[in-house]
Amino acid sequence: MSWLSVAGAVVQPVIVVAGAPALVGVTGQVRARLTGRAGAGVLQPYRELRKLLRKEPSTPDGASEVFRFAPVVLAAATLVVAVVAPLVTAESAVGPVADVVAVVGLLVLGSVALALSGVDGGGAFGALGAGRVVTILALSGPALLVAMLAPAVRAGSTNLAVIVSSTVHEPSRMITPASLLAAAAILIVIIAESGLRPVDGPAPAEPAMARRATVLEYAGPDLALVELASAARLALFLGLLANLFVPWGIAAEESAAGLAVGVVALAVKITLLAVALAVSEVFLARLRAFRVPELLAGAFVLAGLAMSASLFLS
């Protein structure tokens, strides 16, 4: 364990948690400008979190400990991934946990916690949203796992740090059929997991919404924790997508300058990807609920093709 990996384990969660609301604010501002509105500003998510922290928490009658601890589980799983994933540095302080299967499992755990909280809250919208979350998760989880295993075949390891390091030392791996197919599959999964168009809509009153319906019963600090963790998950997804396939700027050598460059590179890459997603949302119509599985099945096919290309073209 080097000091660079330890520094990454400290810096990465701070950047992800502190910068995630700004990322949401940037995407919201981009959507507002493209639709002819002024927008609330990039700092609006921070103001909303501050407002929620001042309110009283609310627990529905009959809700169990599942409802109360779901935000904590979501936030804890997200924080662990932020610590172990190679986002700023190409090394991980906790190597065994940086495995592809473990990271995907932690990300899935957060979605499962939200789905269970939606059912446990007792609301009709919550149960409906939980059903949609589970449906999406049943297809997006395997697609994400297979897509992330595709570059692992070329690297000869399922450890994310090894995968990123091998891509840094062999830049030719960035533009291959396997990399392009896997990146496309992960991008579709990110859209589905983050509740973006065309999978989900931004309006909280839509009866067919997925993730937003599972948190309708939350209020106060609990809702603030869910919103912050959800924003951090989006930042993590985009960071993993960027560093798995385009790890430019990531700190691979032990130097303070390299660490600073890694921080700036991560922020730039995540912001650019988020802006691209926000722009695409403006021009995409939302899919009907029965068409979403077809989109995610397409993501799984792309992931399978990426795996096949990695096996036969490596």
C-alpha positions in Angstrom: 0.0 0.0 0.0 1.6 3.3 -1.2 0.9 6.8 0.1 -0.7 7.5 -3.3 -3.4 4.8 -2.8 -4.1 6.1 0.8 -4.3 9.7 -0.5 -6.8 8.5 -3.2 -8.9 6.8 -0.6 -9.1 10.0 1.3 -9.5 12.5 -1.5 -11.9 10.5 -3.7 -14.9 10.3 -1.3 -14.5 14.0 -0.4 -14.5 15.0 -4.1 -17.5 12.8 -4.9 -19.6 13.8 -2.0 -18.8 17.5 -2.0 -19.0 17.9 -5.8 -22.0 15.7 -6.5 -24.6 18.4 -5.8 -22.7 20.8 -8.1 -22.8 18.1 -10.8 -26.6 17.9 -10.4 -26.8 21.7 -10.5 -24.7 21.9 -13.7 -27.0 19.3 -15.5 -30.1 21.1 -14.3 -28.7 24.5 -15.5 -27.9 23.0 -18.9 -31.4 21.6 -19.3 -32.9 24.9 -18.3 -30.8 26.9 -20.8 -31.6 24.5 -23.6 -35.3 24.8 -22.9 -35.3 28.6 -22.8 -35.4 29.0 -19.0 -33.1 30.9 -16.7 -32.6 28.0 -14.3 -32.1 28.0 -10.5 -28.3 28.1 -10.6 -25.6 25.6 -10.2 -25.7 25.9 -6.4 -29.4 25.2 -6.1 -28.9 21.6 -5.0 -26.8 22.8 -2.0 -29.5 25.1 -1.0 -32.1 22.3 -1.2 -29.9 20.1 0.9 -29.6 22.8 3.5 -33.3 23.3 3.6 -34.0 19.6 4.0 -31.5 19.3 6.9 -33.5 22.0 8.8 -36.8 20.0 8.5 -38.1 17.3 10.7 -37.8 13.7 9.5 -41.0 11.8 8.8 -41.7 8.0 9.1 -44.9 6.5 7.8 -47.1 4.6 10.2 -46.2 0.9 10.2 -42.8 1.4 8.6 -40.1 -0.9 9.9 -36.3 -0.5 10.3 -35.9 -1.2 6.6 -37.4 2.2 5.8 -35.3 3.9 8.4 -32.0 2.4 7.5 -32.3 2.4 3.7 -30.8 5.9 3.2 -27.9 4.9 5.4 -27.3 1.7 3.4 -27.5 3.6 0.1 -25.0 6.3 1.4 -22.7 3.7 2.9 -22.5 1.6 -0.2 -21.9 4.6 -2.3 -19.1 5.9 0.0 -17.3 2.5 0.0 -17.3 2.5 -3.8 -15.9 6.1 -3.8 -13.1 4.9 -1.5 -12.0 1.8 -3.3 -12.6 2.7 -7.0 -9.7 4.1 -9.1 -11.1 7.6 -9.7 -8.2 9.9 -9.0 -5.4 7.4 -8.6 -4.8 4.2 -10.5 -4.2 2.4 -7.2 -6.7 1.3 -4.6 -6.0 1.3 -0.9 -8.3 -1.7 -0.5 -7.4 -3.9 -3.4 -9.7 -6.9 -2.8 -12.8 -4.6 -2.5 -11.9 -2.9 -5.8 -13.0 -6.1 -7.6 -15.5 -5.6 -10.4 -18.0 -8.0 -8.9 -17.7 -6.3 -5.4 -18.2 -2.8 -6.8 -21.2 -3.8 -8.9 -22.7 -5.6 -5.9 -22.3 -2.5 -3.8 -24.0 -0.3 -6.4 -26.8 -2.9 -6.7 -27.2 -2.9 -3.0 -28.0 0.8 -3.0 -30.8 0.2 -5.5 -32.2 -2.7 -3.6 -32.3 -0.6 -0.4 -34.3 2.1 -2.2 -36.7 -0.5 -3.6 -37.3 -2.1 -0.2 -37.9 1.3 1.4 -40.5 2.1 -1.3 -42.4 -1.0 -0.4 -42.0 -0.7 3.3 -43.2 2.9 3.3 -46.7 1.6 2.5 -47.6 4.1 -0.2 -49.1 3.1 -3.5 -46.6 5.2 -5.5 -43.7 3.7 -3.5 -44.7 0.1 -4.3 -45.2 1.0 -8.0 -41.8 2.7 -8.1 -40.1 -0.2 -6.3 -41.5 -2.6 -8.8 -40.1 -0.6 -11.7 -36.7 -0.2 -9.9 -36.5 -4.0 -9.4 -37.4 -4.5 -13.1 -34.7 -2.1 -14.2 -32.2 -3.6 -11.8 -32.8 -7.2 -13.0 -31.6 -6.1 -16.4 -29.2 -3.3 -15.7 -27.2 -5.2 -13.1 -26.1 -8.1 -15.3 -25.5 -5.7 -18.2 -23.2 -3.6 -16.0 -21.3 -6.6 -14.7 -20.7 -8.1 -18.1 -19.7 -4.8 -19.6 -17.2 -4.1 -16.8 -15.8 -7.7 -17.2 -15.1 -7.0 -20.9 -12.0 -4.9 -20.2 -11.1 -7.2 -17.4 -10.5 -10.0 -19.9 -7.9 -7.9 -21.7 -6.2 -6.9 -18.4 -6.2 -10.4 -17.1 -7.7 -9.4 -13.8 -11.1 -8.3 -12.4 -9.5 -5.7 -10.1 -10.5 -2.2 -11.2 -7.1 -0.8 -10.3 -5.3 -3.3 -12.5 -7.8 -2.7 -15.4 -7.2 1.0 -15.3 -3.5 0.7 -14.9 -3.3 -1.6 -17.9 -5.2 0.9 -20.0 -2.9 3.7 -18.9 0.1 1.7 -20.0 -1.5 0.5 -23.2 -3.5 3.4 -24.6 -4.4 1.4 -27.7 -7.0 -0.4 -25.6 -9.1 2.8 -25.5 -10.3 2.5 -29.1 -11.2 -1.1 -29.7 -14.5 -2.8 -30.6 -14.7 -4.3 -27.1 -14.2 -0.9 -25.4 -16.7 0.9 -27.5 -19.4 -1.7 -27.1 -18.8 -2.0 -23.3 -18.8 1.8 -22.9 -22.1 2.0 -24.8 -23.7 -0.6 -22.6 -22.5 1.1 -19.4 -23.8 4.4 -20.6 -27.3 2.9 -21.1 -27.1 1.4 -17.6 -26.1 4.8 -16.2 -29.1 6.4 -17.8 -31.4 3.7 -16.3 -29.9 3.7 -12.9 -29.9 7.4 -12.6 -33.5 7.9 -13.7 -32.7 10.0 -16.8 -34.5 10.2 -20.0 -35.5 8.1 -21.9 -35.9 5.7 -19.0 -37.4 8.0 -16.4 -38.8 11.5 -16.4 -37.9 14.6 -14.2 -41.5 15.4 -13.2 -42.1 14.0 -9.6 -45.9 13.7 -10.2 -45.6 11.1 -13.0 -47.5 7.9 -11.9 -45.0 5.7 -13.7 -41.9 7.1 -12.2 -39.4 4.7 -10.7 -36.7 6.0 -8.3 -38.5 9.2 -7.3 -41.6 7.2 -6.3 -39.5 5.1 -3.8 -38.5 8.3 -1.8 -41.8 10.1 -1.7 -42.3 9.1 2.0 -39.0 10.5 3.1 -38.5 14.0 4.5 -35.9 16.1 6.2 -32.4 14.8 6.8 -33.4 11.3 5.5 -34.4 12.8 2.2 -31.3 14.9 2.1 -29.1 11.8 2.6 -31.0 10.0 -0.2 -30.6 12.9 -2.6 -26.9 13.4 -1.8 -26.2 9.7 -2.1 -28.1 9.5 -5.5 -26.1 12.4 -6.8 -22.8 10.8 -5.6 -23.9 7.5 -7.4 -24.2 9.4 -10.6 -20.8 10.9 -10.2 -19.4 7.4 -9.4 -21.0 5.9 -12.5 -19.6 8.6 -14.7 -16.2 8.4 -13.1 -16.0 4.7 -13.6 -17.1 5.0 -17.2 -14.4 7.6 -17.9 -11.5 5.9 -16.2 -12.3 2.4 -17.4 -12.0 3.5 -21.1 -10.4 6.9 -21.1 -8.1 7.1 -18.0 -6.3 10.3 -19.1 -4.9 12.3 -16.3 -5.4 9.7 -13.6 -2.5 9.6 -11.1 -0.3 6.6 -11.8 2.9 7.7 -10.2 3.6 8.9 -6.6 3.7 12.7 -6.8 1.7 15.5 -5.4 1.4 17.1 -8.8 0.1 13.9 -10.3 -2.5 13.7 -7.6 -3.6 17.2 -8.3 -3.8 16.5 -12.0 -5.9 13.4 -11.2 -8.4 15.5 -9.3 -8.8 18.0 -12.0 -9.0 15.4 -14.7 -11.7 13.5 -12.8 -13.8 16.7 -12.4 -13.5 17.6 -16.0 -14.4 14.2 -17.4 -17.4 13.7 -15.1 -18.6 17.2 -15.9 -18.3 16.7 -19.6 -20.2 13.4 -19.5 -22.9 14.9 -17.3 -23.4 17.8 -19.7 -23.6 15.4 -22.6 -26.3 13.4 -20.8 -28.2 16.6 -19.9 -28.1 17.8 -23.6 -29.4 14.4 -24.8 -32.2 14.5 -22.2 -33.6 17.6 -23.8 -33.9 16.0 -27.2 -35.1 12.6 -26.1 -38.7 11.6 -25.3 -39.4 9.3 -22.5 -40.0 5.7 -23.3 -43.1 3.9 -22.2 -42.7 1.5 -19.3 -42.9 -1.7 -21.4 -40.2 -0.4 -23.8 -37.6 0.1 -21.0 -36.8 -3.6 -20.7 -36.1 -3.7 -24.4 -33.6 -0.8 -24.1 -31.8 -2.6 -21.2 -31.9 -5.9 -23.1 -30.1 -4.0 -25.8 -27.5 -2.9 -23.3 -27.0 -6.5 -22.2 -26.5 -7.6 -25.8 -23.9 -4.8 -26.3 -22.1 -6.0 -23.1 -22.2 -9.6 -24.4 -20.7 -8.5 -27.7 -18.0 -6.6 -25.9 -17.2 -9.7 -23.9 -17.0 -11.8 -27.0 -14.8 -9.3 -28.7 -12.5 -9.2 -25.7 -12.2 -13.0 -25.7 -11.7 -13.5 -29.4 -9.7 -10.3 -30.4 -7.4 -10.2 -27.4 
